[in-house]
Amino acid sequence: MKTMADNLRHVFDAIVVEEEIVFSLGGLCQATGASPAQVLGLVDEGVLQPSGGGAPQHWVFTGPALRTTRAALRLNTDLALGTAGAALVLELLEEIGALRARLRRAGLQ
């Protein structure tokens, strides 16, 4: 007979991505399943801001780019928004988050 503890045992694999972790263009593509063209599109739309120089082979992306790239890919796949549409949605979601934080700080939410 299974106990409650047996029912609650699950194994999760997770990677904690912090600001200190960096990805090359190839590394970000490998981690997210994005093609280099998709990442280039996100950079062109201003969704991702790589550091490290002008040429893509010198670009460096920080940890949050992983989450952003995955979110953009999901929006593109699930809603067929395209790169520009995904960029707009991500920008609006970021703005909503900032406004909610302001409301919390003001004690209004």
N, CA, C and O atoms as a printed pandas DataFrame, in Angstrom:
     atom_number atom_name residue_name chain_id  residue_number  x_coord  y_coord  z_coord
0              1         N          MET        A               1    0.840   -1.183    0.000
1              2        CA          MET        A               1    0.000    0.000    0.000
2              3         C          MET        A               1    0.883    1.243    0.000
3              4         O          MET        A               1    1.854    1.328    0.752
4              5         N          LYS        A               2    0.535    2.201   -0.848
5              6        CA          LYS        A               2    1.317    3.430   -0.929
6              7         C          LYS        A               2    0.969    4.358    0.223
7              8         O          LYS        A               2   -0.188    4.502    0.618
8              9         N          THR        A               3    2.005    4.972    0.739
9             10        CA          THR        A               3    1.795    5.975    1.783
10            11         C          THR        A               3    1.741    7.353    1.142
11            12         O          THR        A               3    2.030    7.515   -0.044
12            13         N          MET        A               4    1.365    8.340    1.943
13            14        CA          MET        A               4    1.334    9.719    1.456
14            15         C          MET        A               4    2.721   10.152    1.002
15            16         O          MET        A               4    2.853   10.855    0.001
16            17         N          ALA        A               5    3.755    9.739    1.728
17            18        CA          ALA        A               5    5.125   10.102    1.358
18            19         C          ALA        A               5    5.490    9.523   -0.001
19            20         O          ALA        A               5    6.169   10.179   -0.791
20            21         N          ASP        A               6    5.046    8.299   -0.283
21            22        CA          ASP        A               6    5.316    7.698   -1.589
22            23         C          ASP        A               6    4.653    8.493   -2.711
23            24         O          ASP        A               6    5.233    8.672   -3.782
24            25         N          ASN        A               7    3.448    8.963   -2.459
25            26        CA          ASN        A               7    2.735    9.741   -3.469
26            27         C          ASN        A               7    3.388   11.094   -3.727
27            28         O          ASN        A               7    3.247   11.651   -4.816
28            29         N          LEU        A               8    4.092   11.621   -2.747
29            30        CA          LEU        A               8    4.690   12.942   -2.871
30            31         C          LEU        A               8    6.108   12.908   -3.413
31            32         O          LEU        A               8    6.688   13.960   -3.683
32            33         N          ARG        A               9    6.678   11.720   -3.577
33            34        CA          ARG        A               9    8.056   11.621   -4.060
34            35         C          ARG        A               9    8.103   11.755   -5.570
35            36         O          ARG        A               9    7.576   10.929   -6.315
36            37         N          HIS        A              10    8.736   12.798   -5.979
37            38        CA          HIS        A              10    8.961   13.033   -7.403
38            39         C          HIS        A              10   10.381   13.523   -7.552
39            40         O          HIS        A              10   10.924   14.193   -6.674
40            41         N          VAL        A              11   10.958   13.187   -8.651
41            42        CA          VAL        A              11   12.307   13.658   -8.941
42            43         C          VAL        A              11   12.196   14.701  -10.046
43            44         O          VAL        A              11   11.573   14.474  -11.083
44            45         N          PHE        A              12   12.811   15.839   -9.798
45            46        CA          PHE        A              12   12.802   16.916  -10.779
46            47         C          PHE        A              12   14.227   17.242  -11.169
47            48         O          PHE        A              12   15.110   17.331  -10.316
48            49         N          ASP        A              13   14.445   17.415  -12.443
49            50        CA          ASP        A              13   15.713   17.932  -12.937
50            51         C          ASP        A              13   15.487   19.397  -13.238
51            52         O          ASP        A              13   14.543   19.760  -13.940
52            53         N          ALA        A              14   16.349   20.230  -12.712
53            54        CA          ALA        A              14   16.206   21.667  -12.946
54            55         C          ALA        A              14   17.576   22.300  -13.056
55            56         O          ALA        A              14   18.558   21.828  -12.483
56            57         N          ILE        A              15   17.608   23.364  -13.798
57            58        CA          ILE        A              15   18.823   24.157  -13.903
58            59         C          ILE        A              15   18.479   25.553  -13.423
59            60         O          ILE        A              15   17.541   26.176  -13.922
60            61         N          VAL        A              16   19.234   26.041  -12.459
61            62        CA          VAL        A              16   19.051   27.402  -11.986
62            63         C          VAL        A              16   19.953   28.297  -12.823
63            64         O          VAL        A              16   21.175   28.148  -12.834
64            65         N          VAL        A              17   19.328   29.215  -13.510
65            66        CA          VAL        A              17   20.079   30.104  -14.383
66            67         C          VAL        A              17   20.130   31.475  -13.728
67            68         O          VAL        A              17   19.099   32.092  -13.461
68            69         N          GLU        A              18   21.323   31.931  -13.478
69            70        CA          GLU        A              18   21.514   33.216  -12.836
70            71         C          GLU        A              18   22.141   34.194  -13.811
71            72         O          GLU        A              18   22.552   33.829  -14.912
72            73         N          GLU        A              19   22.204   35.429  -13.386
73            74        CA          GLU        A              19   22.800   36.473  -14.223
74            75         C          GLU        A              19   24.234   36.139  -14.606
75            76         O          GLU        A              19   24.690   36.532  -15.680
76            77         N          GLU        A              20   24.955   35.419  -13.747
77            78        CA          GLU        A              20   26.368   35.152  -13.997
78            79         C          GLU        A              20   26.598   34.135  -15.098
79            80         O          GLU        A              20   27.685   34.074  -15.674
80            81         N          ILE        A              21   25.589   33.339  -15.393
81            82        CA          ILE        A              21   25.732   32.331  -16.432
82            83         C          ILE        A              21   25.576   33.017  -17.783
83            84         O          ILE        A              21   24.666   33.822  -17.984
84            85         N          VAL        A              22   26.470   32.689  -18.700
85            86        CA          VAL        A              22   26.413   33.308  -20.023
86            87         C          VAL        A              22   26.367   32.229  -21.100
87            88         O          VAL        A              22   26.836   31.107  -20.914
88            89         N          PHE        A              23   25.792   32.608  -22.218
89            90        CA          PHE        A              23   25.656   31.716  -23.361
90            91         C          PHE        A              23   26.210   32.402  -24.597
91            92         O          PHE        A              23   26.043   33.609  -24.775
92            93         N          SER        A              24   26.858   31.643  -25.435
93            94        CA          SER        A              24   27.185   32.117  -26.781
94            95         C          SER        A              24   25.920   31.970  -27.619
95            96         O          SER        A              24   24.921   31.430  -27.143
96            97         N          LEU        A              25   25.954   32.438  -28.846
97            98        CA          LEU        A              25   24.815   32.255  -29.744
98            99         C          LEU        A              25   24.506   30.769  -29.902
99           100         O          LEU        A              25   23.349   30.357  -29.813
100          101         N          GLY        A              26   25.540   29.968  -30.136
101          102        CA          GLY        A              26   25.336   28.527  -30.283
102          103         C          GLY        A              26   24.822   27.880  -29.011
103          104         O          GLY        A              26   23.965   26.998  -29.061
104          105         N          GLY        A              27   25.341   28.314  -27.873
105          106        CA          GLY        A              27   24.897   27.765  -26.593
106          107         C          GLY        A              27   23.446   28.094  -26.302
107          108         O          GLY        A              27   22.701   27.248  -25.809
108          109         N          LEU        A              28   23.039   29.329  -26.609
109          110        CA          LEU        A              28   21.643   29.719  -26.402
110          111         C          LEU        A              28   20.732   28.926  -27.329
111          112         O          LEU        A              28   19.653   28.492  -26.923
112          113         N          CYS        A              29   21.160   28.736  -28.564
113          114        CA          CYS        A              29   20.372   27.940  -29.509
114          115         C          CYS        A              29   20.227   26.502  -29.020
115          116         O          CYS        A              29   19.145   25.919  -29.092
116          117         N          GLN        A              30   21.308   25.946  -28.532
117          118        CA          GLN        A              30   21.265   24.566  -28.043
118          119         C          GLN        A              30   20.373   24.448  -26.809
119          120         O          GLN        A              30   19.614   23.487  -26.687
120          121         N          ALA        A              31   20.456   25.409  -25.902
121          122        CA          ALA        A              31   19.680   25.353  -24.659
122          123         C          ALA        A              31   18.192   25.575  -24.883
123          124         O          ALA        A              31   17.371   25.071  -24.117
124          125         N          THR        A              32   17.834   26.321  -25.918
125          126        CA          THR        A              32   16.427   26.662  -26.133
126          127         C          THR        A              32   15.778   25.925  -27.293
127          128         O          THR        A              32   14.551   25.880  -27.391
128          129         N          GLY        A              33   16.583   25.351  -28.167
129          130        CA          GLY        A              33   16.037   24.725  -29.362
130          131         C          GLY        A              33   15.759   25.719  -30.475
131          132         O          GLY        A              33   15.173   25.363  -31.497
132          133         N          ALA        A              34   16.175   26.957  -30.283
133          134        CA          ALA        A              34   15.991   27.991  -31.307
134          135         C          ALA        A              34   17.053   27.840  -32.386
135          136         O          ALA        A              34   18.146   27.333  -32.137
136          137         N          SER        A              35   16.720   28.279  -33.560
137          138        CA          SER        A              35   17.719   28.329  -34.627
138          139         C          SER        A              35   18.475   29.649  -34.505
139          140         O          SER        A              35   17.967   30.597  -33.906
140          141         N          PRO        A              36   19.678   29.721  -35.064
141          142        CA          PRO        A              36   20.386   31.008  -35.052
142          143         C          PRO        A              36   19.564   32.126  -35.697
143          144         O          PRO        A              36   19.612   33.269  -35.242
144          145         N          ALA        A              37   18.817   31.810  -36.745
145          146        CA          ALA        A              37   17.983   32.829  -37.401
146          147         C          ALA        A              37   16.903   33.356  -36.458
147          148         O          ALA        A              37   16.592   34.547  -36.470
148          149         N          GLN        A              38   16.330   32.466  -35.639
149          150        CA          GLN        A              38   15.317   32.913  -34.679
150          151         C          GLN        A              38   15.927   33.841  -33.635
151          152         O          GLN        A              38   15.335   34.864  -33.290
152          153         N          VAL        A              39   17.105   33.488  -33.135
153          154        CA          VAL        A              39   17.768   34.339  -32.143
154          155         C          VAL        A              39   18.152   35.671  -32.777
155          156         O          VAL        A              39   17.988   36.718  -32.151
156          157         N          LEU        A              40   18.656   35.650  -34.000
157          158        CA          LEU        A              40   18.986   36.891  -34.704
158          159         C          LEU        A              40   17.751   37.774  -34.846
159          160         O          LEU        A              40   17.836   38.993  -34.697
160          161         N          GLY        A              41   16.615   37.169  -35.131
161          162        CA          GLY        A              41   15.364   37.923  -35.223
162          163         C          GLY        A              41   14.990   38.571  -33.907
163          164         O          GLY        A              41   14.529   39.712  -33.882
164          165         N          LEU        A              42   15.186   37.845  -32.803
165          166        CA          LEU        A              42   14.886   38.400  -31.479
166          167         C          LEU        A              42   15.827   39.548  -31.138
167          168         O          LEU        A              42   15.424   40.515  -30.491
168          169         N          VAL        A              43   17.066   39.443  -31.567
169          170        CA          VAL        A              43   18.019   40.538  -31.360
170          171         C          VAL        A              43   17.602   41.737  -32.210
171          172         O          VAL        A              43   17.610   42.871  -31.729
172          173         N          ASP        A              44   17.243   41.495  -33.455
173          174        CA          ASP        A              44   16.816   42.579  -34.352
174          175         C          ASP        A              44   15.591   43.314  -33.813
175          176         O          ASP        A              44   15.468   44.527  -33.985
176          177         N          GLU        A              45   14.680   42.581  -33.160
177          178        CA          GLU        A              45   13.467   43.183  -32.604
178          179         C          GLU        A              45   13.707   43.825  -31.238
179          180         O          GLU        A              45   12.807   44.455  -30.681
180          181         N          GLY        A              46   14.914   43.669  -30.697
181          182        CA          GLY        A              46   15.218   44.264  -29.399
182          183         C          GLY        A              46   14.784   43.427  -28.210
183          184         O          GLY        A              46   14.852   43.886  -27.070
184          185         N          VAL        A              47   14.336   42.198  -28.464
185          186        CA          VAL        A              47   13.918   41.312  -27.373
186          187         C          VAL        A              47   15.131   40.846  -26.583
187          188         O          VAL        A              47   15.089   40.782  -25.355
188          189         N          LEU        A              48   16.196   40.527  -27.277
189          190        CA          LEU        A              48   17.447   40.103  -26.649
190          191         C          LEU        A              48   18.509   41.158  -26.919
191          192         O          LEU        A              48   18.591   41.704  -28.020
192          193         N          GLN        A              49   19.323   41.440  -25.905
193          194        CA          GLN        A              49   20.413   42.403  -26.049
194          195         C          GLN        A              49   21.728   41.717  -25.695
195          196         O          GLN        A              49   22.126   41.697  -24.531
196          197         N          PRO        A              50   22.397   41.160  -26.691
197          198        CA          PRO        A              50   23.669   40.497  -26.402
198          199         C          PRO        A              50   24.769   41.521  -26.143
199          200         O          PRO        A              50   24.713   42.656  -26.616
200          201         N          SER        A              51   25.749   41.095  -25.396
201          202        CA          SER        A              51   26.950   41.913  -25.227
202          203         C          SER        A              51   28.083   41.173  -25.921
203          204         O          SER        A              51   27.900   40.049  -26.388
204          205         N          GLY        A              52   29.231   41.787  -25.988
205          206        CA          GLY        A              52   30.391   41.084  -26.515
206          207         C          GLY        A              52   30.820   41.461  -27.904
207          208         O          GLY        A              52   31.759   40.864  -28.430
208          209         N          GLY        A              53   30.187   42.412  -28.516
209          210        CA          GLY        A              53   30.658   42.822  -29.836
210          211         C          GLY        A              53   29.585   42.770  -30.884
211          212         O          GLY        A              53   28.497   42.240  -30.656
212          213         N          GLY        A              54   29.892   43.318  -32.024
213          214        CA          GLY        A              54   28.914   43.442  -33.090
214          215         C          GLY        A              54   28.636   42.174  -33.860
215          216         O          GLY        A              54   27.516   41.981  -34.334
216          217         N          ALA        A              55   29.612   41.308  -33.999
217          218        CA          ALA        A              55   29.426   40.101  -34.799
218          219         C          ALA        A              55   28.757   39.007  -33.974
219          220         O          ALA        A              55   29.120   38.801  -32.815
220          221         N          PRO        A              56   27.778   38.296  -34.557
221          222        CA          PRO        A              56   27.066   37.254  -33.809
222          223         C          PRO        A              56   27.973   36.211  -33.160
223          224         O          PRO        A              56   27.645   35.701  -32.089
224          225         N          GLN        A              57   29.090   35.888  -33.773
225          226        CA          GLN        A              57   29.969   34.874  -33.176
226          227         C          GLN        A              57   30.619   35.372  -31.885
227          228         O          GLN        A              57   31.178   34.575  -31.131
228          229         N          HIS        A              58   30.555   36.674  -31.621
229          230        CA          HIS        A              58   31.121   37.238  -30.391
230          231         C          HIS        A              58   30.053   37.579  -29.354
231          232         O          HIS        A              58   30.381   38.035  -28.258
232          233         N          TRP        A              59   28.798   37.368  -29.681
233          234        CA          TRP        A              59   27.718   37.725  -28.769
234          235         C          TRP        A              59   27.750   36.860  -27.521
235          236         O          TRP        A              59   28.106   35.682  -27.559
236          237         N          VAL        A              60   27.367   37.482  -26.414
237          238        CA          VAL        A              60   27.235   36.797  -25.132
238          239         C          VAL        A              60   25.859   37.157  -24.576
239          240         O          VAL        A              60   25.493   38.331  -24.516
240          241         N          PHE        A              61   25.106   36.145  -24.173
241          242        CA          PHE        A              61   23.775   36.331  -23.606
242          243         C          PHE        A              61   23.800   35.913  -22.143
243          244         O          PHE        A              61   24.437   34.918  -21.798
244          245         N          THR        A              62   23.117   36.659  -21.279
245          246        CA          THR        A              62   23.044   36.306  -19.860
246          247         C          THR        A              62   21.907   35.320  -19.625
247          248         O          THR        A              62   21.098   35.059  -20.516
248          249         N          GLY        A              63   21.860   34.784  -18.421
249          250        CA          GLY        A              63   20.868   33.782  -18.055
250          251         C          GLY        A              63   19.429   34.123  -18.397
251          252         O          GLY        A              63   18.721   33.267  -18.928
252          253         N          PRO        A              64   18.958   35.349  -18.113
253          254        CA          PRO        A              64   17.564   35.669  -18.433
254          255         C          PRO        A              64   17.213   35.543  -19.916
255          256         O          PRO        A              64   16.039   35.397  -20.253
256          257         N          ALA        A              65   18.193   35.596  -20.799
257          258        CA          ALA        A              65   17.924   35.423  -22.230
258          259         C          ALA        A              65   17.370   34.031  -22.514
259          260         O          ALA        A              65   16.640   33.839  -23.486
260          261         N          LEU        A              66   17.711   33.069  -21.678
261          262        CA          LEU        A              66   17.197   31.710  -21.842
262          263         C          LEU        A              66   15.680   31.705  -21.689
263          264         O          LEU        A              66   14.968   31.168  -22.537
264          265         N          ARG        A              67   15.191   32.301  -20.608
265          266        CA          ARG        A              67   13.747   32.360  -20.357
266          267         C          ARG        A              67   13.041   33.174  -21.439
267          268         O          ARG        A              67   11.987   32.777  -21.936
268          269         N          THR        A              68   13.622   34.302  -21.796
269          270        CA          THR        A              68   13.020   35.175  -22.801
270          271         C          THR        A              68   12.926   34.476  -24.154
271          272         O          THR        A              68   11.901   34.560  -24.831
272          273         N          THR        A              69   13.987   33.794  -24.542
273          274        CA          THR        A              69   13.985   33.091  -25.828
274          275         C          THR        A              69   12.946   31.987  -25.835
275          276         O          THR        A              69   12.213   31.829  -26.811
276          277         N          ARG        A              70   12.877   31.227  -24.763
277          278        CA          ARG        A              70   11.875   30.152  -24.688
278          279         C          ARG        A              70   10.462   30.717  -24.749
279          280         O          ARG        A              70    9.597   30.159  -25.424
280          281         N          ALA        A              71   10.225   31.822  -24.046
281          282        CA          ALA        A              71    8.895   32.446  -24.070
282          283         C          ALA        A              71    8.547   32.923  -25.477
283          284         O          ALA        A              71    7.424   32.726  -25.941
284          285         N          ALA        A              72    9.497   33.543  -26.150
285          286        CA          ALA        A              72    9.256   34.026  -27.517
286          287         C          ALA        A              72    8.964   32.866  -28.461
287          288         O          ALA        A              72    8.082   32.965  -29.314
288          289         N          LEU        A              73    9.692   31.777  -28.313
289          290        CA          LEU        A              73    9.452   30.604  -29.158
290          291         C          LEU        A              73    8.063   30.024  -28.914
291          292         O          LEU        A              73    7.372   29.634  -29.855
292          293         N          ARG        A              74    7.655   29.968  -27.633
293          294        CA          ARG        A              74    6.319   29.452  -27.309
294          295         C          ARG        A              74    5.234   30.336  -27.916
295          296         O          ARG        A              74    4.263   29.836  -28.486
296          297         N          LEU        A              75    5.404   31.657  -27.790
297          298        CA          LEU        A              75    4.418   32.573  -28.365
298          299         C          LEU        A              75    4.332   32.394  -29.877
299          300         O          LEU        A              75    3.245   32.404  -30.454
300          301         N          ASN        A              76    5.464   32.235  -30.495
301          302        CA          ASN        A              76    5.494   32.062  -31.946
302          303         C          ASN        A              76    4.856   30.736  -32.353
303          304         O          ASN        A              76    4.103   30.674  -33.324
304          305         N          THR        A              77    5.159   29.687  -31.610
305          306        CA          THR        A              77    4.625   28.358  -31.928
306          307         C          THR        A              77    3.140   28.251  -31.593
307          308         O          THR        A              77    2.341   27.821  -32.425
308          309         N          ASP        A              78    2.774   28.644  -30.368
309          310        CA          ASP        A              78    1.400   28.454  -29.899
310          311         C          ASP        A              78    0.410   29.418  -30.544
311          312         O          ASP        A              78   -0.722   29.041  -30.847
312          313         N          LEU        A              79    0.837   30.656  -30.754
313          314        CA          LEU        A              79   -0.087   31.670  -31.256
314          315         C          LEU        A              79    0.250   32.163  -32.659
315          316         O          LEU        A              79   -0.454   33.010  -33.209
316          317         N          ALA        A              80    1.317   31.636  -33.233
317          318        CA          ALA        A              80    1.755   32.027  -34.581
318          319         C          ALA        A              80    1.880   33.541  -34.716
319          320         O          ALA        A              80    1.429   34.130  -35.698
320          321         N          LEU        A              81    2.504   34.160  -33.710
321          322        CA          LEU        A              81    2.624   35.614  -33.701
322          323         C          LEU        A              81    3.765   36.135  -34.560
323          324         O          LEU        A              81    3.741   37.295  -34.972
324          325         N          GLY        A              82    4.744   35.319  -34.833
325          326        CA          GLY        A              82    5.935   35.805  -35.512
326          327         C          GLY        A              82    6.830   36.523  -34.516
327          328         O          GLY        A              82    6.448   36.748  -33.368
328          329         N          THR        A              83    8.006   36.875  -34.961
329          330        CA          THR        A              83    8.991   37.488  -34.072
330          331         C          THR        A              83    8.531   38.848  -33.573
331          332         O          THR        A              83    8.652   39.139  -32.383
332          333         N          ALA        A              84    8.008   39.685  -34.456
333          334        CA          ALA        A              84    7.567   41.022  -34.049
334          335         C          ALA        A              84    6.397   40.944  -33.071
335          336         O          ALA        A              84    6.352   41.700  -32.101
336          337         N          GLY        A              85    5.462   40.047  -33.314
337          338        CA          GLY        A              85    4.327   39.883  -32.407
338          339         C          GLY        A              85    4.757   39.372  -31.047
339          340         O          GLY        A              85    4.277   39.849  -30.018
340          341         N          ALA        A              86    5.662   38.403  -31.038
341          342        CA          ALA        A              86    6.178   37.883  -29.769
342          343         C          ALA        A              86    6.917   38.974  -29.011
343          344         O          ALA        A              86    6.808   39.064  -27.788
344          345         N          ALA        A              87    7.671   39.804  -29.727
345          346        CA          ALA        A              87    8.392   40.907  -29.086
346          347         C          ALA        A              87    7.419   41.867  -28.421
347          348         O          ALA        A              87    7.659   42.308  -27.298
348          349         N          LEU        A              88    6.335   42.193  -29.093
349          350        CA          LEU        A              88    5.339   43.096  -28.527
350          351         C          LEU        A              88    4.690   42.492  -27.292
351          352         O          LEU        A              88    4.540   43.175  -26.278
352          353         N          VAL        A              89    4.304   41.227  -27.361
353          354        CA          VAL        A              89    3.680   40.564  -26.213
354          355         C          VAL        A              89    4.635   40.542  -25.023
355          356         O          VAL        A              89    4.225   40.835  -23.900
356          357         N          LEU        A              90    5.891   40.202  -25.249
357          358        CA          LEU        A              90    6.863   40.160  -24.155
358          359         C          LEU        A              90    7.066   41.541  -23.546
359          360         O          LEU        A              90    7.197   41.669  -22.328
360          361         N          GLU        A              91    7.094   42.570  -24.379
361          362        CA          GLU        A              91    7.236   43.937  -23.875
362          363         C          GLU        A              91    6.031   44.326  -23.020
363          364         O          GLU        A              91    6.192   44.926  -21.957
364          365         N          LEU        A              92    4.832   43.988  -23.478
365          366        CA          LEU        A              92    3.624   44.307  -22.716
366          367         C          LEU        A              92    3.556   43.523  -21.412
367          368         O          LEU        A              92    3.135   44.068  -20.392
368          369         N          LEU        A              93    3.960   42.261  -21.425
369          370        CA          LEU        A              93    3.982   41.470  -20.193
370          371         C          LEU        A              93    4.960   42.051  -19.182
371          372         O          LEU        A              93    4.684   42.073  -17.983
372          373         N          GLU        A              94    6.102   42.521  -19.669
373          374        CA          GLU        A              94    7.082   43.148  -18.789
374          375         C          GLU        A              94    6.509   44.427  -18.179
375          376         O          GLU        A              94    6.700   44.695  -16.993
376          377         N          GLU        A              95    5.815   45.202  -18.984
377          378        CA          GLU        A              95    5.206   46.441  -18.493
378          379         C          GLU        A              95    4.112   46.147  -17.474
379          380         O          GLU        A              95    4.008   46.842  -16.463
380          381         N          ILE        A              96    3.302   45.133  -17.723
381          382        CA          ILE        A              96    2.268   44.738  -16.765
382          383         C          ILE        A              96    2.905   44.329  -15.445
383          384         O          ILE        A              96    2.422   44.710  -14.378
384          385         N          GLY        A              97    3.985   43.558  -15.508
385          386        CA          GLY        A              97    4.685   43.155  -14.288
386          387         C          GLY        A              97    5.205   44.348  -13.509
387          388         O          GLY        A              97    5.105   44.382  -12.282
388          389         N          ALA        A              98    5.761   45.328  -14.210
389          390        CA          ALA        A              98    6.269   46.529  -13.545
390          391         C          ALA        A              98    5.133   47.321  -12.907
391          392         O          ALA        A              98    5.285   47.829  -11.795
392          393         N          LEU        A              99    4.003   47.433  -13.588
393          394        CA          LEU        A              99    2.857   48.154  -13.027
394          395         C          LEU        A              99    2.294   47.443  -11.805
395          396         O          LEU        A              99    1.922   48.092  -10.828
396          397         N          ARG        A             100    2.229   46.130  -11.850
397          398        CA          ARG        A             100    1.754   45.372  -10.683
398          399         C          ARG        A             100    2.689   45.552   -9.497
399          400         O          ARG        A             100    2.239   45.662   -8.357
400          401         N          ALA        A             101    3.989   45.580   -9.764
401          402        CA          ALA        A             101    4.955   45.802   -8.687
402          403         C          ALA        A             101    4.754   47.183   -8.069
403          404         O          ALA        A             101    4.837   47.333   -6.850
404          405         N          ARG        A             102    4.493   48.187   -8.894
405          406        CA          ARG        A             102    4.233   49.535   -8.368
406          407         C          ARG        A             102    2.978   49.554   -7.512
407          408         O          ARG        A             102    2.951   50.200   -6.464
408          409         N          LEU        A             103    1.939   48.851   -7.947
409          410        CA          LEU        A             103    0.708   48.781   -7.156
410          411         C          LEU        A             103    0.951   48.109   -5.808
411          412         O          LEU        A             103    0.435   48.557   -4.784
412          413         N          ARG        A             104    1.735   47.039   -5.809
413          414        CA          ARG        A             104    2.048   46.350   -4.547
414          415         C          ARG        A             104    2.813   47.268   -3.612
415          416         O          ARG        A             104    2.518   47.335   -2.419
416          417         N          ARG        A             105    3.806   47.984   -4.157
417          418        CA          ARG        A             105    4.591   48.899   -3.326
418          419         C          ARG        A             105    3.727   50.019   -2.755
419          420         O          ARG        A             105    3.975   50.508   -1.653
420          421         N          ALA        A             106    2.717   50.416   -3.512
421          422        CA          ALA        A             106    1.819   51.478   -3.057
422          423         C          ALA        A             106    0.722   50.935   -2.148
423          424         O          ALA        A             106   -0.090   51.699   -1.625
424          425         N          GLY        A             107    0.698   49.613   -1.960
425          426        CA          GLY        A             107   -0.303   48.991   -1.099
426          427         C          GLY        A             107   -1.684   48.939   -1.720
427          428         O          GLY        A             107   -2.679   48.850   -1.000
428          429         N          LEU        A             108   -1.767   48.992   -3.018
429          430        CA          LEU        A             108   -3.051   49.002   -3.711
430          431         C          LEU        A             108   -3.430   47.653   -4.302
431          432         O          LEU        A             108   -4.481   47.517   -4.928
432          433         N          GLN        A             109   -2.589   46.673   -4.109
433          434        CA          GLN        A             109   -2.916   45.348   -4.649
434          435         C          GLN        A             109   -2.618   44.297   -3.638
435          436         O          GLN        A             109   -2.824   43.112   -3.899
